[in-house]
Amino acid sequence: MHDVTSPRSGAAEEPASPRQHLARTAVIVVVLGVLPFALDAAAAWQVLGTLVAATFVARALQVIWRAAFSTDPRHLTS
């Protein structure tokens, strides 16, 4: 039996603002994309860090694009 008064466990949280997303991406890029090279880490960490950082940058570009050009009410900030 489902209790309708309690919040759903699978309920989606409020999406992060573009500013929060960019700040999080910047931290990840520095930690995974720059530090392995600065600390002369193993080649595997350098490659893996670069790939993960590039993936986060690509997603950040999508978020920036959506924030700048979307007319969908879900993407408009108040």
Rosetta blueprint (number, residue, H / E / L):
1 M L
2 H L
3 D L
4 V L
5 T L
6 S L
7 P L
8 R L
9 S L
10 G L
11 A L
12 A L
13 E L
14 E L
15 P L
16 A L
17 S L
18 P H
19 R H
20 Q H
21 H H
22 L H
23 A H
24 R H
25 T H
26 A H
27 V H
28 I H
29 V H
30 V H
31 V H
32 L H
33 G H
34 V H
35 L H
36 P H
37 F H
38 A H
39 L L
40 D L
41 A L
42 A L
43 A H
44 A H
45 W H
46 Q H
47 V H
48 L H
49 G H
50 T H
51 L H
52 V H
53 A H
54 A H
55 T H
56 F H
57 V H
58 A H
59 R H
60 A H
61 L H
62 Q H
63 V H
64 I H
65 W H
66 R H
67 A H
68 A H
69 F H
70 S L
71 T L
72 D L
73 P L
74 R L
75 H L
76 L L
77 T L
78 S L
